[in-house]
């Protein structure tokens, strides 16, 4: 049996709206800001 490859460790970045640390791959860019998904959803719906 072949061993799975090791998990990639991603950097945490701070959401520019709420300040919460979020895994880099779980952020969205909006108007030049890096946002967590909940903040992105709130801002995009305005």
C-alpha distance matrix in Angstrom:
0.0 3.8 6.5 9.4 12.6 15.3 18.0 21.2 24.2 27.2 30.9 33.2 36.5 39.7 41.0 44.4 45.9 44.9 43.4 40.2 37.2 34.5 31.2 32.0 30.0 31.9 35.3 37.7 40.5 43.9 47.1 45.8 44.4 40.9 40.6 38.2 37.5 40.2 42.9 42.0 42.5 45.8 47.2 46.1 48.0 51.3
3.8 0.0 3.8 6.5 9.2 12.3 15.1 18.0 21.2 24.2 27.8 30.3 33.5 36.8 38.2 41.6 43.2 42.4 40.9 37.8 34.6 31.9 28.4 29.0 27.1 29.3 32.6 34.9 37.5 41.0 44.1 42.6 41.4 37.9 37.9 35.7 35.2 38.0 40.5 39.5 40.3 43.6 44.7 43.7 45.8 48.9
6.5 3.8 0.0 3.8 6.5 8.9 11.8 15.0 17.9 21.1 24.6 27.1 30.4 33.7 35.3 38.6 40.3 39.3 37.7 34.5 31.3 28.8 25.4 26.2 24.6 26.7 30.0 32.6 35.2 38.8 41.9 40.3 38.8 35.3 35.2 33.0 32.7 35.5 37.9 37.2 38.1 41.3 42.4 41.6 43.8 46.8
9.4 6.5 3.8 0.0 3.8 6.5 8.7 11.8 15.0 17.9 21.5 23.9 27.1 30.4 31.8 35.2 36.8 35.9 34.4 31.3 28.1 25.4 22.0 22.7 20.9 23.0 26.3 28.8 31.5 35.0 38.2 36.6 35.2 31.7 31.6 29.3 29.0 31.9 34.2 33.4 34.3 37.6 38.7 37.8 40.0 43.0
12.6 9.2 6.5 3.8 0.0 3.8 6.5 8.9 12.2 15.1 18.7 21.5 24.6 28.1 29.7 32.9 34.8 34.1 32.3 29.5 26.1 23.6 19.9 20.3 18.8 21.4 24.4 26.9 29.3 32.9 35.9 34.1 32.8 29.3 29.6 27.7 27.7 30.8 32.8 31.9 33.2 36.4 37.2 36.5 38.9 41.7
15.3 12.3 8.9 6.5 3.8 0.0 3.8 6.5 9.1 12.4 15.8 18.5 21.8 25.2 27.1 30.4 32.4 31.5 29.5 26.6 23.1 20.9 17.3 18.1 17.1 19.6 22.5 25.4 27.8 31.5 34.4 32.4 30.9 27.3 27.5 25.5 26.0 28.9 30.8 30.3 31.7 34.7 35.5 35.2 37.6 40.3
18.0 15.1 11.8 8.7 6.5 3.8 0.0 3.8 6.3 9.4 12.9 15.3 18.6 21.9 23.6 26.9 28.8 27.9 26.0 23.0 19.7 17.2 13.7 14.6 13.6 15.8 18.9 21.9 24.4 28.0 31.1 29.3 27.5 23.9 23.9 21.8 22.2 25.1 27.0 26.5 28.0 30.9 31.8 31.5 33.9 36.6
21.2 18.0 15.0 11.8 8.9 6.5 3.8 0.0 3.8 6.2 9.8 12.6 15.7 19.2 21.0 24.1 26.3 25.7 23.7 21.1 17.6 15.2 11.5 11.7 11.1 13.9 16.5 19.3 21.6 25.3 28.1 26.0 24.4 20.9 21.4 19.7 20.5 23.6 25.1 24.5 26.4 29.2 29.7 29.5 32.2 34.6
24.2 21.2 17.9 15.0 12.2 9.1 6.3 3.8 0.0 3.8 6.8 9.5 12.9 16.3 18.5 21.6 23.9 23.0 20.7 18.2 14.5 12.6 9.2 9.9 10.5 12.8 15.1 18.4 20.5 24.1 26.9 24.6 22.7 19.0 19.5 17.9 19.2 22.1 23.3 23.2 25.3 27.8 28.2 28.5 31.2 33.4
27.2 24.2 21.1 17.9 15.1 12.4 9.4 6.2 3.8 0.0 3.8 6.6 9.5 13.1 15.1 18.1 20.5 20.0 17.8 15.5 11.9 9.8 6.3 6.3 7.4 9.9 11.7 14.8 16.8 20.4 23.1 20.8 18.9 15.3 16.0 14.7 16.3 19.3 20.2 19.9 22.3 24.7 24.9 25.2 28.1 30.1
30.9 27.8 24.6 21.5 18.7 15.8 12.9 9.8 6.8 3.8 0.0 3.8 6.5 10.1 12.7 15.4 18.1 17.7 15.0 13.2 9.6 8.4 6.0 5.6 8.5 10.5 11.2 14.3 15.8 19.2 21.5 18.9 16.8 13.3 14.4 13.5 16.0 18.7 18.9 19.0 21.8 23.8 23.6 24.4 27.5 29.0
33.2 30.3 27.1 23.9 21.5 18.5 15.3 12.6 9.5 6.6 3.8 0.0 3.8 6.9 9.6 12.6 15.0 14.1 11.4 9.5 5.8 5.2 4.4 5.4 8.8 9.3 9.6 13.0 14.7 17.7 20.1 17.8 15.0 11.5 11.9 10.8 13.7 15.9 16.0 16.6 19.4 21.0 21.1 22.3 25.1 26.5
36.5 33.5 30.4 27.1 24.6 21.8 18.6 15.7 12.9 9.5 6.5 3.8 0.0 3.8 6.5 9.0 11.8 11.6 9.0 8.1 5.3 5.4 6.3 5.8 9.5 9.5 8.3 11.1 12.0 14.8 16.8 14.4 11.5 8.2 9.1 9.1 12.5 14.6 13.8 14.4 17.6 18.8 18.4 19.8 22.9 23.9
39.7 36.8 33.7 30.4 28.1 25.2 21.9 19.2 16.3 13.1 10.1 6.9 3.8 0.0 3.8 6.1 8.7 8.2 5.3 5.4 4.4 6.2 8.8 8.9 12.1 11.1 9.2 11.5 12.2 14.1 15.9 13.8 10.4 7.7 7.9 8.2 11.9 13.2 11.8 13.1 16.4 16.9 16.4 18.5 21.3 21.8
41.0 38.2 35.3 31.8 29.7 27.1 23.6 21.0 18.5 15.1 12.7 9.6 6.5 3.8 0.0 3.8 5.4 5.7 4.7 5.4 6.3 6.9 9.9 9.8 12.2 10.3 7.8 9.3 10.0 11.2 13.3 11.9 8.2 5.8 4.6 5.4 9.2 10.1 8.2 9.6 12.8 13.1 12.6 14.8 17.5 18.0
44.4 41.6 38.6 35.2 32.9 30.4 26.9 24.1 21.6 18.1 15.4 12.6 9.0 6.1 3.8 0.0 3.8 6.1 5.7 8.2 9.6 10.6 13.4 12.7 15.1 13.5 10.4 10.7 10.1 10.3 11.3 9.9 6.2 5.8 5.8 8.3 11.6 12.1 9.1 10.3 13.8 13.4 11.9 14.5 17.3 17.0
45.9 43.2 40.3 36.8 34.8 32.4 28.8 26.3 23.9 20.5 18.1 15.0 11.8 8.7 5.4 3.8 0.0 3.8 5.9 8.3 10.9 11.9 15.0 14.9 16.8 14.4 11.5 11.5 11.4 10.8 12.0 11.8 8.2 8.1 6.4 8.1 10.7 10.1 6.7 8.8 11.7 10.5 9.4 12.6 14.8 14.3
44.9 42.4 39.3 35.9 34.1 31.5 27.9 25.7 23.0 20.0 17.7 14.1 11.6 8.2 5.7 6.1 3.8 0.0 3.8 5.6 9.1 10.6 14.3 15.1 17.1 14.4 12.3 13.3 14.1 14.0 15.6 15.3 11.5 10.5 8.2 8.2 11.0 9.6 7.4 10.5 12.7 11.5 11.7 14.9 16.6 16.4
43.4 40.9 37.7 34.4 32.3 29.5 26.0 23.7 20.7 17.8 15.0 11.4 9.0 5.3 4.7 5.7 5.9 3.8 0.0 3.8 6.5 9.0 12.6 13.4 16.1 14.0 12.2 13.9 14.5 15.2 16.7 15.5 11.8 10.2 8.9 9.0 12.4 12.0 10.2 12.8 15.5 14.9 14.8 17.7 19.8 19.8
40.2 37.8 34.5 31.3 29.5 26.6 23.0 21.1 18.2 15.5 13.2 9.5 8.1 5.4 5.4 8.2 8.3 5.6 3.8 0.0 3.8 6.2 10.0 11.7 14.1 11.8 10.9 13.4 15.0 16.2 18.5 17.3 13.5 11.0 9.2 7.7 10.9 10.7 10.1 12.7 15.0 15.0 15.7 18.2 20.1 20.8
37.2 34.6 31.3 28.1 26.1 23.1 19.7 17.6 14.5 11.9 9.6 5.8 5.3 4.4 6.3 9.6 10.9 9.1 6.5 3.8 0.0 3.8 7.0 8.9 11.8 10.2 9.9 13.0 14.8 16.9 19.3 17.6 14.0 10.9 9.9 8.3 11.6 12.5 12.4 14.2 16.7 17.4 17.9 19.9 22.3 23.3
34.5 31.9 28.8 25.4 23.6 20.9 17.2 15.2 12.6 9.8 8.4 5.2 5.4 6.2 6.9 10.6 11.9 10.6 9.0 6.2 3.8 0.0 3.8 6.1 8.3 6.5 6.9 10.5 12.9 15.4 18.3 16.8 13.6 10.0 8.7 6.4 9.1 10.9 11.5 12.5 14.9 16.4 17.0 18.3 20.8 22.4
31.2 28.4 25.4 22.0 19.9 17.3 13.7 11.5 9.2 6.3 6.0 4.4 6.3 8.8 9.9 13.4 15.0 14.3 12.6 10.0 7.0 3.8 0.0 3.8 5.5 5.4 7.1 10.8 13.4 16.5 19.5 17.8 15.1 11.3 10.8 8.7 10.6 13.2 14.2 14.4 16.7 18.8 19.3 20.0 22.7 24.6
32.0 29.0 26.2 22.7 20.3 18.1 14.6 11.7 9.9 6.3 5.6 5.4 5.8 8.9 9.8 12.7 14.9 15.1 13.4 11.7 8.9 6.1 3.8 0.0 3.8 5.4 5.7 8.8 10.8 14.3 17.1 15.1 12.9 9.3 9.8 9.0 11.0 14.2 14.4 13.9 16.6 18.9 18.7 19.1 22.2 24.0
30.0 27.1 24.6 20.9 18.8 17.1 13.6 11.1 10.5 7.4 8.5 8.8 9.5 12.1 12.2 15.1 16.8 17.1 16.1 14.1 11.8 8.3 5.5 3.8 0.0 3.8 5.6 8.2 10.9 14.4 17.6 16.3 14.5 10.9 10.9 9.7 10.2 13.8 14.8 13.6 15.7 18.6 18.7 18.4 21.3 23.6
31.9 29.3 26.7 23.0 21.4 19.6 15.8 13.9 12.8 9.9 10.5 9.3 9.5 11.1 10.3 13.5 14.4 14.4 14.0 11.8 10.2 6.5 5.4 5.4 3.8 0.0 3.8 6.9 10.4 13.3 16.8 16.0 13.7 10.1 8.8 6.6 6.7 10.2 11.5 10.7 12.5 15.3 15.9 15.9 18.5 20.8
35.3 32.6 30.0 26.3 24.4 22.5 18.9 16.5 15.1 11.7 11.2 9.6 8.3 9.2 7.8 10.4 11.5 12.3 12.2 10.9 9.9 6.9 7.1 5.7 5.6 3.8 0.0 3.8 6.9 9.8 13.2 12.3 9.9 6.4 5.4 4.7 5.9 9.4 9.5 8.3 11.0 13.5 13.3 13.5 16.5 18.4
37.7 34.9 32.6 28.8 26.9 25.4 21.9 19.3 18.4 14.8 14.3 13.0 11.1 11.5 9.3 10.7 11.5 13.3 13.9 13.4 13.0 10.5 10.8 8.8 8.2 6.9 3.8 0.0 3.8 6.5 10.1 9.9 8.2 5.8 5.3 6.3 6.5 9.8 9.2 6.6 9.6 12.1 11.2 10.7 14.1 16.0
40.5 37.5 35.2 31.5 29.3 27.8 24.4 21.6 20.5 16.8 15.8 14.7 12.0 12.2 10.0 10.1 11.4 14.1 14.5 15.0 14.8 12.9 13.4 10.8 10.9 10.4 6.9 3.8 0.0 3.8 6.7 6.2 5.5 4.8 6.2 8.9 9.7 12.5 10.7 8.1 11.4 13.3 11.3 10.8 14.6 15.7
43.9 41.0 38.8 35.0 32.9 31.5 28.0 25.3 24.1 20.4 19.2 17.7 14.8 14.1 11.2 10.3 10.8 14.0 15.2 16.2 16.9 15.4 16.5 14.3 14.4 13.3 9.8 6.5 3.8 0.0 3.8 5.4 5.3 6.7 7.2 10.3 10.8 12.5 10.1 7.3 10.3 11.5 8.7 8.2 12.0 12.6
47.1 44.1 41.9 38.2 35.9 34.4 31.1 28.1 26.9 23.1 21.5 20.1 16.8 15.9 13.3 11.3 12.0 15.6 16.7 18.5 19.3 18.3 19.5 17.1 17.6 16.8 13.2 10.1 6.7 3.8 0.0 3.8 5.6 8.6 10.0 13.5 14.4 15.8 12.8 10.5 13.4 13.8 10.3 10.2 13.8 13.4
45.8 42.6 40.3 36.6 34.1 32.4 29.3 26.0 24.6 20.8 18.9 17.8 14.4 13.8 11.9 9.9 11.8 15.3 15.5 17.3 17.6 16.8 17.8 15.1 16.3 16.0 12.3 9.9 6.2 5.4 3.8 0.0 3.8 6.9 9.5 13.2 14.9 16.7 13.9 12.0 15.4 16.0 12.9 13.2 16.9 16.6
44.4 41.4 38.8 35.2 32.8 30.9 27.5 24.4 22.7 18.9 16.8 15.0 11.5 10.4 8.2 6.2 8.2 11.5 11.8 13.5 14.0 13.6 15.1 12.9 14.5 13.7 9.9 8.2 5.5 5.3 5.6 3.8 0.0 3.8 6.2 9.9 12.1 13.7 10.8 9.6 13.3 13.7 11.1 12.2 15.8 15.7
40.9 37.9 35.3 31.7 29.3 27.3 23.9 20.9 19.0 15.3 13.3 11.5 8.2 7.7 5.8 5.8 8.1 10.5 10.2 11.0 10.9 10.0 11.3 9.3 10.9 10.1 6.4 5.8 4.8 6.7 8.6 6.9 3.8 0.0 3.8 7.1 9.7 11.9 9.7 8.7 12.5 13.6 11.9 12.9 16.4 17.0
40.6 37.9 35.2 31.6 29.6 27.5 23.9 21.4 19.5 16.0 14.4 11.9 9.1 7.9 4.6 5.8 6.4 8.2 8.9 9.2 9.9 8.7 10.8 9.8 10.9 8.8 5.4 5.3 6.2 7.2 10.0 9.5 6.2 3.8 0.0 3.8 6.4 8.1 6.0 5.6 9.3 10.3 9.4 10.8 13.9 14.8
38.2 35.7 33.0 29.3 27.7 25.5 21.8 19.7 17.9 14.7 13.5 10.8 9.1 8.2 5.4 8.3 8.1 8.2 9.0 7.7 8.3 6.4 8.7 9.0 9.7 6.6 4.7 6.3 8.9 10.3 13.5 13.2 9.9 7.1 3.8 0.0 3.8 5.7 5.5 6.1 8.7 10.2 10.7 12.0 14.4 16.0
37.5 35.2 32.7 29.0 27.7 26.0 22.2 20.5 19.2 16.3 16.0 13.7 12.5 11.9 9.2 11.6 10.7 11.0 12.4 10.9 11.6 9.1 10.6 11.0 10.2 6.7 5.9 6.5 9.7 10.8 14.4 14.9 12.1 9.7 6.4 3.8 0.0 3.9 5.5 5.0 6.1 8.7 10.0 10.3 12.3 14.7
40.2 38.0 35.5 31.9 30.8 28.9 25.1 23.6 22.1 19.3 18.7 15.9 14.6 13.2 10.1 12.1 10.1 9.6 12.0 10.7 12.5 10.9 13.2 14.2 13.8 10.2 9.4 9.8 12.5 12.5 15.8 16.7 13.7 11.9 8.1 5.7 3.9 0.0 3.8 5.5 5.2 6.4 8.8 10.0 11.0 13.1
42.9 40.5 37.9 34.2 32.8 30.8 27.0 25.1 23.3 20.2 18.9 16.0 13.8 11.8 8.2 9.1 6.7 7.4 10.2 10.1 12.4 11.5 14.2 14.4 14.8 11.5 9.5 9.2 10.7 10.1 12.8 13.9 10.8 9.7 6.0 5.5 5.5 3.8 0.0 3.8 5.4 5.1 6.1 8.4 10.1 11.2
42.0 39.5 37.2 33.4 31.9 30.3 26.5 24.5 23.2 19.9 19.0 16.6 14.4 13.1 9.6 10.3 8.8 10.5 12.8 12.7 14.2 12.5 14.4 13.9 13.6 10.7 8.3 6.6 8.1 7.3 10.5 12.0 9.6 8.7 5.6 6.1 5.0 5.5 3.8 0.0 3.8 5.5 5.3 5.9 8.5 10.3
42.5 40.3 38.1 34.3 33.2 31.7 28.0 26.4 25.3 22.3 21.8 19.4 17.6 16.4 12.8 13.8 11.7 12.7 15.5 15.0 16.7 14.9 16.7 16.6 15.7 12.5 11.0 9.6 11.4 10.3 13.4 15.4 13.3 12.5 9.3 8.7 6.1 5.2 5.4 3.8 0.0 3.8 5.6 5.3 6.3 9.0
45.8 43.6 41.3 37.6 36.4 34.7 30.9 29.2 27.8 24.7 23.8 21.0 18.8 16.9 13.1 13.4 10.5 11.5 14.9 15.0 17.4 16.4 18.8 18.9 18.6 15.3 13.5 12.1 13.3 11.5 13.8 16.0 13.7 13.6 10.3 10.2 8.7 6.4 5.1 5.5 3.8 0.0 3.8 5.6 5.5 6.8
47.2 44.7 42.4 38.7 37.2 35.5 31.8 29.7 28.2 24.9 23.6 21.1 18.4 16.4 12.6 11.9 9.4 11.7 14.8 15.7 17.9 17.0 19.3 18.7 18.7 15.9 13.3 11.2 11.3 8.7 10.3 12.9 11.1 11.9 9.4 10.7 10.0 8.8 6.1 5.3 5.6 3.8 0.0 3.8 5.5 5.5
46.1 43.7 41.6 37.8 36.5 35.2 31.5 29.5 28.5 25.2 24.4 22.3 19.8 18.5 14.8 14.5 12.6 14.9 17.7 18.2 19.9 18.3 20.0 19.1 18.4 15.9 13.5 10.7 10.8 8.2 10.2 13.2 12.2 12.9 10.8 12.0 10.3 10.0 8.4 5.9 5.3 5.6 3.8 0.0 3.8 5.6
48.0 45.8 43.8 40.0 38.9 37.6 33.9 32.2 31.2 28.1 27.5 25.1 22.9 21.3 17.5 17.3 14.8 16.6 19.8 20.1 22.3 20.8 22.7 22.2 21.3 18.5 16.5 14.1 14.6 12.0 13.8 16.9 15.8 16.4 13.9 14.4 12.3 11.0 10.1 8.5 6.3 5.5 5.5 3.8 0.0 3.8
51.3 48.9 46.8 43.0 41.7 40.3 36.6 34.6 33.4 30.1 29.0 26.5 23.9 21.8 18.0 17.0 14.3 16.4 19.8 20.8 23.3 22.4 24.6 24.0 23.6 20.8 18.4 16.0 15.7 12.6 13.4 16.6 15.7 17.0 14.8 16.0 14.7 13.1 11.2 10.3 9.0 6.8 5.5 5.6 3.8 0.0
